Amino acid sequence: MVKDDELFLINLPDKEALCLICNKKLTDLRRNSYIRHYKALHRSFLVQRGLLEDDELPGPSRKIPKIEVRTSQKIYTSSLIELVTVHGLPLNVLKYPAFQALTRPIEEGLNMKHISPENMKGLLKNIARQIKHIIAVETAGRMICLKTDAASRHVGIFSELISSLWTKQ
């Protein structure tokens, strides 16, 4: 047996390496296997020996790569609103851990407050208020024709603006 840097005992004939701290046998004799083993299980040992910085790779999890995305708070917020209004996603989807795993990093990158179902309701109320105002301005002082559709499964109210050029035929 050959002693290797006080970390492992290497048995070349059996193609095994024995960790001197936890006595785990490694069958992969490549150097990266040793490094991965010590980073995952014996981090404090590496830090004490000065082989690893204390803030490097906290915990056994792998480092998540940082990516850059071109977006803005306005694009991000309007996209979430579209998912709820146009595509019919329920507001509770904003609470799902998997959805938050996607949205939280974007919100942190944009330095914005997390959009929860409660916040979304407030945003939707503001948009509804703006739409009502636009409709009120467009229809002020004008004749409108209201129609209802009871034949389909969805109840709807439709309006038509009647211009001064409208004539009965």
WOPE-V677766 format. One record per backbone hydrogen bond with DSSP energy under -1.0 kcal/mol. NH is the residue of the N-H (numbers start at 1). CO is the residue of the C=O. Records with the same first field share a line. If there is no record, write none. Layout:
# WOPE-V677766
NH=CO + CO
This chain:
# WOPE-V677766
2=10
4=8
7=4
8=4
9=18
10=2
11=16
16=11
17=26
18=9
19=24
20=7
23=19
26=17
33=30
34=30
35=31
36=32
37=33
38=34
39=35
40=36
41=37
42=38
46=42
47=43
48=44
49=45
50=47
51=46
52=46
56=53
76=72
77=73
78=74
79=75
80=76
81=77
82=78
83=79
84=80
85=81
86=82
87=82
89=83
93=90
94=91
95=92
100=96
101=97
103=99
104=100
107=103
108=104
109=105
110=106
111=108
112=107
120=116
121=117
122=118
123=119
124=120
125=121
126=122
127=123
128=124
129=125
130=126
131=127
132=128
133=129
134=130
135=131
136=132
137=133
138=134
139=135
142=139
145=160
147=158
149=156
158=147
160=145
162=143
166=163
